[in-house]
Amino acid sequence: MTVEVDKALCPHNHVCPLVRLCPVGAITQGLDGFPVVDNEACILCGKCVRKCPMKAMQFVE
């Protein structure tokens, strides 16, 4: 399982609040403004999925 960003839902025009929320620093913000998940570092805690205000973060099998 991985966490992915649904780019159709993410506004990507602001500083992503999930970057600071991730307890292991697995989320950064790309040059295009979209959050980028390092799935090797991600511990699948689900914080980003639960807290994304736009519901753009999703678990994917």
N, C-alpha and C positions, 0 to 999 in steps of 0.2 A: 504494500500500500504506500502511496505517496500523497503529498499535498500539492495541489496545482491551483493556479489563478485562472479564473474565468475572465478573460480580458473583455468580454462583452459586458460584464457587470462592474468591473473596476474602473473608476473615473480617471485614475492615474495622473491627475492634474494637481496633486497636493503631496505633502510629505506623508507617506504611508504610516499610520499609527502602529501597524503590526511589527515594524522593524524594532521598535523599543519593547514591544510586548513579548517577543519570543524569548523564552528563558535560556536558550542555547545559542542565540545569535544566528539562527539558520535562515533568517529573512533579511535580504538587502533590497535596495531599490535600484533598478536598472536605469540606464541613461534615458530610456523611453518613458520612465516614470512608473512602470509596473513593478510590483513586488516580485522578487526572485527568490524561490525556495531552494536552499541547498539540501536536497533530499538525503545526502550522506550524513549531514549534521542533524537533520530533523529527528526528533524523538517521538513524533506523532502524538504529542500531548493534546492536540486539538484546540489549544488556546486561540490560534489565529482563525480557525474555522468558526469557533463560537463567537469571537469578538469582532470579526470584520463587519463594519457597519453596512457594507453593501452586499454582504453574503457572497463575496467573490472567491473566497478560499474554500476549496472542497477536497475531501478525501477521494482518491481515485485508486481503484484496484489495478 
